[in-house]
Amino acid sequence: MGIYLHIPFCVKKCGYCDFLSRPGKPDEIEAYVQRLCAKIRELGDLVTLPADTVYFGGGTPSLLSGEQTARILTALRESFRILPGAEITLECNPGTVSPERLTAYRACGINRLSIGCQSLSDELLARIGRIHTAADFQETFRNARAAGFDNISVDLMSALPGQTRETLMKSLQEAVSLQPEHLSVYSLTLEKGTPLYADWEGNRKDFPDSDTAAEMDRMIREFLRSAGYEHYEISNFARPGFRSRHNTGYWQQKEYLGIGEGAVSGIRADGGSGRLRAGEGMLRLLNRETQTVILNEAEQMEGRIPWIRFPMDGDFQPVYTEGEILSRESEMEERMMLGLRMSDGVSLSKFAQDFGEPAQNVYGDVIAQFLDMGFLKSADGGDRIFLTEEGMEVSNAILLEFLLDKTLQDPTFVRIPDGLGKTHADSAGSGADTER
């Protein structure tokens, strides 16, 4: 199981961001940390699964002090079985951390940093509303190394307004020169209601067109592969042995527990009796701390459940506010749509084992069509299917064809919290390494 902790505070919202985040004063952040620790202890009494990854996402988790982060990790270790060698990631934004804070993070058990850079062009950083410069990022990276971090991921973005192939390549080269273990390179997704969406509506010529964006994607893949990075997921690259274990759990449909405002969980419930433990049916829960409605037991069992309640000390108390038990069809869709994002692809024999039905019975025509078109390839004697280079370039359109409910046309429905916040198709959990 992976544990995701949502920290919803930022210095200021970036121009592309529609994630759950807001400015927070020190006393507000401290009050939130106290509530988060209380919720951790509450859920620790309900969840018996061991955790092999922990992910601090946001927002900007690096607004937490070392002492606050240590308190949260102590609550986790006292409440859950955190396995030895667990990957413990914290998202970090340049301009928010000192060398002392980085040292404190490492000392309390954070062993992986995900640094939100987005670009090494100061002009582009200002354009998208980032609070830091390229020099700030480079200093943060060097300070992280000095603090003992030997597993660092760097976030970059492509298809930014005013970005050219040349400025993107310069960012890639400068980022790789620092030798991070992992890079996440996402194409900008324009979300309604954000400043960059308004800019795009007013001056679309300032944004790379679809052909240029596709060329940028090809350039990213070719350059990072040549630099020794494994392209293991559509937007993610890693040195051997340094894939993001937490985000890989989402793409492989492993169980995850989200704690904090707006966090999402995916836990297999035991037939709806109210215990979070391994069993049948994926229970997907969304935490909205401000709501207070509680439904009765009968209403919980109807498949789509706006509230989940768990017995504690003989009384029912609200733990999550919205939820659904995923249907078999929804899990099939996610198996294909998430699995095909990864270079490992989808095992058809594992599909049949898990769902009791061959994938060919459900998706035979779609698979055959894309194999014939050269967008999919098969390996391992036909058992494993995965996207080709050509398939990656039109991946959104291909993945949509694995929807069993064809009335859903919006690719952003894909339930992939990167970290656990992002849900857009090119990143896949506030989160991928997300969210930023």
N, C-alpha and C positions, 0 to 999 in steps of 0.2 A: 504494500500500500504506500502511496505517496501522500504527504500532508502539505497542503498549501495554506499559507497565512497571508491574508490580504491586509496591506498597510495603505490606507486610502489617502495619504497626505502627500502633497507636492508643494514646492516653492511657488510654481505657477504652471498652469496647464499649457502644454505645447499646442501648436496650431492644428495638428492633425488628430489630437487625442479626444476620444469619446469614452474613455474608460472611467470607472468609478473612482474619482479622485477629486481632491479639493485642498485648498490651503489649510494649514493647521497651526495654531499657536502651541507653544511648548506645553501649556497646561492641558490643552485638548489632546495632544498626542499622548501625554502621560495617562490621562483618564482612559483613553482607548486601550493602551497597553494593559492597564489593570483589568478592563473588561475582557480583553483577549485572553489573558491568563486565567481568568475565572471560567471562560467558556472552554478553554483547553481542559481544565480540570473536570468540568461537567461532562464533556464528551469522553474523557478518559475512562469514565465509569461505564460507558456504553459500547466502546469500540475495542475489540480484543485483537484485531489484526495487527501484526508487527509492521513497522514503517521502515522502508529502506531509502526513502528520500524525503527531504523537507525543503520547501521553497518559500522564501519571503518575497512576495511580489506586490505590485502596487499600480499606481502611486509611486512613491519614492521611499522604499524601505531604508535607504541610507540616511534618512532624516532621524531614524532611531539612534539613540546613544548606544555606546557599547554596553552600558549597564542595563538599559532597557532590553536590548537584544539578548543579553545573558539571562535576564529574568524570564523571558519568553521561552528560551531553550531549556531552562531549568524546569519550568512548568511542563514542557513537552516530555522531558526525560522522566519526570516523576509520574506522569499520567499515561504515557504510551510506552510500548516496547520499541524503542528506537534501536535498530540493529547495528552491530559494530560495522564500521566502514560506511555508514549511511552517507549519501551525498547530501550536503546541506548548503543550499544556494541562497545568496542574498543579492537582489538587484541593487545596483549602485549607480548613481548619476554623478558625473563630474561636477565639481562646484559645490558638493554637499558633504564631502568627507575630508578629514584631515589625516595625516599619517598616524596620529594617535588613535583616531577612531578605527582606522583599518586594522591596526595592531590589536585593538580591543575585540574587534569582530573575530579575528583569527584565534585569539586566545580563548574565546568562549565557545568555539566549535564550528564557526562558519568555515567551510573548506572549499567553497566555490563561489566566485564572484561573477555576476553578469553585468558588465558595464555598458550603459546606454551611451553610445557615441553618436550614431546616426550619420555623421559626415565629418570629414576632416577639413572641410571648407568653412571658414568663419562666416562667409557671406551666406552660405546655405543654412548654417545653423541659426543665424539671426532670422532668416526668412521663415523658418518653420517654428520659431518661438522657443528655441532651446536657451537655457540660462548659462551655458558654458561655451568656451572656445575650444579649438583643436588643441591648443597648448594645455588647457585644463585637463582634457582627456588624457593626453600623454603623461602629464604629471601624476594623475590619479593612477594610471596603469603602473608607472614606475614605483609609486608609493605602495601599491598593492603587492608587487613583487618583493619589495623590501620588507613588507610585513609578513612574508612567508607564504603568500598565495601561489600555488603551483598549478591551479586549475582556474583559468580565467576565460570567460566568454566575452566577446565584443559584438555589440549590435550596430549594424549599418542599415541604411535605407537607400533604395534606388527609386527612380522616376519622380524625384523631387522637383518642385518648380524651379526652373532655371538651371537644373542639373544637366550636364552634358556627359558624353561617354568619357571625355578626358578628365573631368572633375571626379567622376565616379572611380575611374581607374586610379587616380592619385590617392583617393581615400583608401581603396583596397590595398594599394602598395604600402602606404604608410601604416595602416593597421597591421598588415602581415609582417612588416619589419619589426614589430614588437614581439612577434612570435606567440600570440595567444593560442591557447589550446583549442578554442572553439570560436566560430563566428556564426552569427545569425544575420542574414541579409534579406530583408523584407522589401518588397515593392510597396510603395505608398498606396494605401487604401483611403480613398476620400469618403469620409463619413458625414452625412447630412448634419448640419448644426455646428460644425467646426469652422474655425476661421479659414482654413485652407480650402474647404469645400466652397465657401463664399468667394474666395479668390479665384477658384477654378471656374465658377459660374460667370465671374466677371471678365476673366481673361484666360481662356482655355489654351491659347497659343503659347503661354508661358510654361505650360506643363508638357513633358515629353508625350508624344502620341503613342499609340499602342505598338506600332512597329518599332519605334525607338526603345520603348520599355522592354519589348521582347529581345531586342539586340543587347540591351544592358544585362538582362537575365543570362543570356548565352555567355557574355563576356565574364560575368561573375563566376559562372560554373567553370569555364575554361581556365580562368586565372587561378582560382582557389584550388582546383584539382592539380594544376601544374605546380602549385606551391606546397603540395603534399597533404592537402586536406581531403578527407573522405566526404563525399557528398551523400549524406545518409538520409536526408529528408529534403523536400523541395526547397526550403529556405535555410537549411542548416548544414554546417560543415564542421568537421572535427578532425583533430589529429587522432591517430589510432589509439583507441582506449579512452577517448574523452568525449564520446557522445553525451548529450544531456540525458542522464538516466531518468530524471523527473519527467521531462516532456515526452520522452520515449514511452513512458507509462501511459500517457494520454493516447498516443497514437496506436498503442497496442491494446487499448481498452482494459488496462489494469485498474484496480480500485484506487480511489483517491478521496481524501477527506479535506474539504475546504472549511477553514475557520476564519471568521471575521466578516465584516460588513460586505455584503455582495458576493461572498465566496460561494463556490459551487462544489458539490460532492457527487461522487459516483460510487456507490457502495452496493454490493449484492446483498439483498435482504432475504430473510428466511421465510418467504411466502407472505410477508406483510404483517408479521406478528409484532413488529416494533423493535426488533433487535438489529443493530448494525453488525452483521457478521457474514461470512461467506455463505452463499446459498444460491437460490435461483432468482433470476430477475435483477437487472441493474436498476437501482433506485437513484434517480438524479434529483438532487436537492439544491435549492437556491436559498441563501440566508438573507432575509431582509429584517434587520434587527428592530426596526421601528414599528412593525405590524404586531397586532395583539389578538387576532381572531383565532379561536380554536374550534375545530370541528369534532364531531363524535367519531367513535371507532368505525361505524358502518360507512361513513363517508370517506374514511381513509382507504377503504378497500376497493374503491371503484376504478382503479387504474390511474386516473389523473387525480392527484391529491393536492389541494392547495395548502394543506398543512400536514406535517408529520409530527406525531407526539410520541414520547417515550415515557414509560412509567418510572418514576423516581420517588422513593419513600412513600409509595402507595398513591401518589397523586400524579396526574398528567401535567407536564410542564412543557411550554413551547421550546423546541430546540431549533427547528427550521420553519420557515414560513411558506415556502412554495415547493412543490415537488411533483414528480411523476415517476411511475414505474415504466421503464422503457418497454415497448412492445418487442416481440421477437423480430418483427420487420425493421424496427428502428435500429436494433442492434446489428442486424445484417447490413443495413445501409452504412452504419458507422464502421463496421469491419472493413468494408470495401473502400469507403471514402477516406478513412484515416490510414488504413494499411497501404493504399496505393500512393500515399504521400511519401512513403519511405522507400529507400532503395531496396530494402529486403522484400518489399511487395507483400502479397497475400498468399498464404498457403491454402490451396483448395482442399486438401485433405483435412487440415485443421478446421476449415469452415464446415465441412461435412460432419466432423466429429463434434463440434460445438453446437451446431444447429440441427443435427439429425437429418440433414438433407443436403445433397450435392449442390455446390454453387451453380453447376450447369443447369439445374432445374429452375433456379431463380434468375440467374444472370447469363445463361448460355448464349443468347443472341447478342447481348451487349459485348461480352468478352470476345466472341468470335468476330464481331464487326471490328473491334479495335485491334485485335491481332492481325486481321486482314489489312487494315489501314496502316499498320506499322506504328500505332500509338502504344500498343502493349507488346511485351515479349514474354515468353515463358521459359522456365528453366527447371532443373531438377526433374527431368522427365515429364514436363508438363504440369507438375504440381504447383509451382510457384509462378505467379504473374506479377509484372511490374511495369512501370511506365518507361518508355524509351525516351531518348532525347527529344524527339519530335512530340511525344506525348506530354512531356513536361511543359512544353511551350503553349499547349492548349489544355492544361490540366484542369482548369476550372470547368470548362465545357464537358470534359470527359467524366469528371467526378459526378457532375450533376446527373449523368445518365444512369448512375447506380441508385438514384432515388426510386423507391418503389411507388411513392405517391408523386406522380408527375405534376401535380398541381403546385408543388413547391418549386418555384423557379429561382429563388434568391440563394446564391451560393453562400451568403453569410450565415445561413442557418446552421452550418456545420458546427457541432458543439465541441469545439476544441479550445479550452481555456489554456493559453500558453502561459505558463505560470498559472494562470486561471483568470484571465480577464479578457484576452483577445478572443474574438470569434470570427474574424474575417478570414476569407478563404486562403489568402496567401500567407497567413502566419499560423493559423491554427493556434489561454488559458489565463488573464491578466496574469504566468503564465508562463509561448511559446515561451527563445527566451524572451519573454515578453515584457513585456508590456512595457512601457518606458515613459 
